[in-house]
């Protein structure tokens, strides 16, 4: 089969590799219908995730059709259309019992990380009964790809961990796909201010259409000063970091109000400076995390009901065979006005 393989920092290839087979009784083989590229994949290609070894198939998101199942699988059969979770979970280890699926003793984020992922014609899904979700009949399967990772990530690690409440002032630093997912799902809780910060004017325009009350272009405005203007000098109740660089984290810790929360969502490849000498006396809560995907069933219902239109996050579509071109577009998002790309076969 064809697959997009990591070839070391800065290198990737659309390769011919062996098609996966059932390895354990709890496995399923899924034929990919739709997949996408994540900002985390770009971090991997930069060398920020050293656990990824040369030859690994990238990707951890997708919708597909079950082709084969191991003898222990009870919930799925060949021919079923399924959503692939970015998190693999056995369902029975101590962490899974606490719904901390990201820290499953035999799973977690392994697709496109420590085992072959979804940017391929086929993928092997371990613990398939707990790591796949049935696709509702008539669902927009492209839109459901957004439920593999970015919507639950923005919601769980940004909105829920940040403890967004009605009437809150919220800033999201980073208007990429995960930042947009946090923007969409923060509106479940009716914040009074929903501020988006970025340097990409197109993404800021999109953020306004998606529900941001204010946008700040860091190329023309001092973000910290503007946020204090908007909050009458108090700062924000919740600051969501959705980039994964020191500057964006520093903005968050500069603008959080006393008693507020900083929710770090971005993937950091380098250390940041933590100003604990200022934050400790402010009763500030700092949270970090890897998505657990325990909210995926609820989010699927909101997407199906039309309360959240996940399809509007998609800006470009490619054939799976054109994945190298898709990486060029996604890697130059500002120039190409790209948000999420969909790859289909």
N, C-alpha and C positions, 0 to 999 in steps of 0.2 A: 504494500500500500504506500501511498504518499503521506508524508508528514513533515512538519516544520520542526527541525532539530536545532538545538543550541550547540554551537561549535566553539564555545569559549567567549570571553568578553569581546563584544563588538561584532561577533560572527554568528551567522545562522544559515541554514540551508533547507531547501525544499527537497527532501530526500526520499529515496526508495528504501523502506525498511520492512521487516517482517510484520505481517498482520498479527495483532494480539490474539491469544487463545485463553481459554479458561484455565486458570492456574490453581484456584482454590474453590471449594464448593460454594462459597458465598460470593463468587464473582459473577459479573455479567459483561458481555461484549455488546457495545452500543455502536451502531453506524451513525456517524455524525451527519445531521441535516443542516444545522446552523451552529456556528461558533463565532468567537470574537477575539479581539486583542485587548488585553488589560494593561493599565499603566504598570502593574507589577511585572509584566513581561518585559517592558522597557527597562525596568530596574535590573532584571536578571541579565539582560543583554549588556548593560553597563558594567556588570560584574559586582553588583550590590548584594547578590544572594549567592555566596560561594558554595552553598550546599548543592546547587544545580550543577551536574556533571556534564561533560561533553557528550553529545549524542542524545540527550534527553529531549523528548517531544514536549514542546511548550504548550501552554493553554490549560485553563481550569474552568472554562465556562462552555455551556452548549446545550442544545436540544437534539435528540436523536431517536432512533428506533432500535429497540432491543433485538439483537440478532441471535444471541445464545445466552443461556443462564446455567449456572452451576446447580448441582442437585439439591443444595440447601436453600435455594431462593424460593420464597413463597409468594411474594407480592407482585412479581412481574413475570411475563412470558414473552417469547419471541413475537415481534410485531407490535408490542406496546410502544407508544410514543412517550418519551420521558424527558424531564428536565434533569440535567446533571448538576448536582451541587458542587461548588468549589471545595467544599469540606467533606471528607470521607469519614464516616463514623460507624463504629461497630455496634453501638447502641447498648452495650452491656458493661463496659469498663467503668471504673469509678467516676471519671470525668464525664463520660457520656450520660451517666445517671444523673449528673448535675446539669445536663444540657450544655456542658462545655465541650461541644463536639470538636472544636478546633484543637483541643488537646487530647483527643482520643488516643488511647494507648497503642492502637494499631491503625491509626489514620491521621486525621487532621488535614492540614493543607499539604497533600502529597501529590495531587495531579499537577503535572508540569513543574514539579519541584523536586521530589525525590523519586517519583515514578513517571512514566510517560503520560502526557496529558491529552488535551482535546483538539489541538490544532492538527488534526489528522483525519483520515477517512474512517478510522475505527479507533475505539479506545476501550481498554479494560477498566471496569469500575469495581474495585474491591468493596465488600460489604454493601452490595447493591441494594438490598432491602431497605437499608437506612440512608443510602447516599443518592438515591434517585427519587423523583417525584412524578406521579402520573400526570400527563398533560390533559387538561380537560378537553372534551370534544369541542371542536370549533374554535379553539383558542388561537390567538395570533402567536405562532411559535417563535417568530423573530423577536417579538416583544418579550417573551418569556425568558430569552437568553439573559436579559437584564436582571432576572431573578437568581441566576447562578451565583452572582457575586455582588455587583455594585449596589443594587437596591438594599439587600440585607446588610451589607457593610456600612453604607451611609446611615441606615436606620439604626442598626444595633450599636455600632462603635461611635457614631456621631450623635444621633438624636437621643437614643435611650441612655447611653453612657453619660452624655452631657446633661441629662435630666431636664430636657426642654419642657416648659410648662406654659399654659395659657398666659398671654401677656408678657412673656419674656422678650428680652432683646437678645438676638442671636447673630453672631457673625460667622460666616463660613469663609475661610481663607483657602482659596483654590477652587476655580470653577471648572475643573475637569469632570469626568463622568461620575466619580464618587462624590465630589462636592455637589454636583447637581442632584444626585440621589439623596443626599442629606437635605438639600433644599426642598425637594418634592415631599419627602416624608416628614420633615419638621412641621409642615403645614397641617399634619394630623392634629397638632397641639395648639394651633392658633397663636403663634408668637406675635407680639405687637410690632417688633422690628425684625426683619430678616435681611441681613446685609451680606452681600457677596463681594469678595475682594479678589482681584486677579489683574493681570497685565494684558489680557487678550480681550480686545474690544468686542469681537464677535461673541465670545463666550459670555461676556457681561450683558450684551443685548439679549442673548438667549436666557440668561438668568432672570432678567426682568420679565420676559414672557412666561417663565416658569413660576413666577410668584415672588421674586425678591422685591422687597420694598425699597431698597437702595442698593446701588452698586458703586464700587470704588475702583478706579483704574490706577494702579500703583505707578504707572508711567507719568501721570499728570497730577496725582494727588498724594499727600502724605496720609497713608491709611490710618495711622494711629491718631493723628490730629482729627481727621474727619470722623472717626468712630466716636471720639469723645464729644465732638460737636453734636452728633446725632443722639447721644445719650445724656446730654446736658452735663457732661463732665464726670459722669458716674462710671462709665464702662459697660460692658455687656454682661448679661447673666451667663451666657454660654458662648464660648469660642471654640469652633470646630476647625482643627488643622487638617487640611485635605490635600497637601502637596507632598510632604516628606522631605523638606529641606530646612536648614537652620533658620533662614530668614522668616519663613512662614510661621514656624513655631514661636519665634521671638515676637512676632506681631501678636499672636494669641496671648502670650503671657504679659504683654504690655497693655492690653486693653480689657482684660477680664476684671469685672467688678468684685469688690469684697463679697464673699459668700458665693461667688460664681464657680463655674466649671470650665476646665479646658479638656476637650475630648480630642485626643490625637488619633487621627485615622490614617494619615499618610505613612507610606513605607519609607523609613529612614535608613539610608545606607551609611550615614556618618553620624557621629555624635553631635548633640546640640548643647548649648550652654543653658543650664537651668538656673534661673534667678530665684533660688529658694530663699535667699536672704530678703527678698521683697515679698514673696508669695506666702511665706509661712504665717505671717501676721494678718494676712488678708482672708483667712479661712477659705482658701481656694482648693478645690478638688481637681486633681489631674488624673485622667484615665487614659489608658492605652489599650490596644487589643487587636486580636485577629477575629474576624467574624465567626460566629458559631452556626449561623444559618437556622437557628431555632425559630426565627420569625418567618421563614420562607412560606409555610402554608398560609399564614395570615396575609402576607404580602401578595401571594397568588390570588387570594380572594379579592383584595382591593384592586388588583390589576384587572381581573375578570369582570368586576362590577363597573369598571370605568372610573373609579375614584382616583386612580393614578394611571396616567397614560404613559406607560414605559416605552412605547414605540417612538415617542418624540425625542428620545435620547439617541436614536439611530440617525446618522447623517450620511453614511456611505455604505454601499453594498457591493460585494465582490464575489466572484466564484472562488471556491476554496483553492483552486489551482493558481489563482492570482494573489496568493497570500503575501508574496514578497512585495508586490505593489501596494497591498493594503498596509503593510508595515511602514512603507515609505510615507503614505498618507497619514497614518496615525502618529507616526514619529514627528511629523511636521504639522501638528494639529492647527497651530495658529494660521499658518499659510494656507492650509487646505480647508479651514473652517470645519474641522472634524471633531466629533464628539465620540460616538461609538460606531465602529464598522461592523458589519455583519458579513460573514463568509458562509456561503451555502454550497451544497452539492446535491 
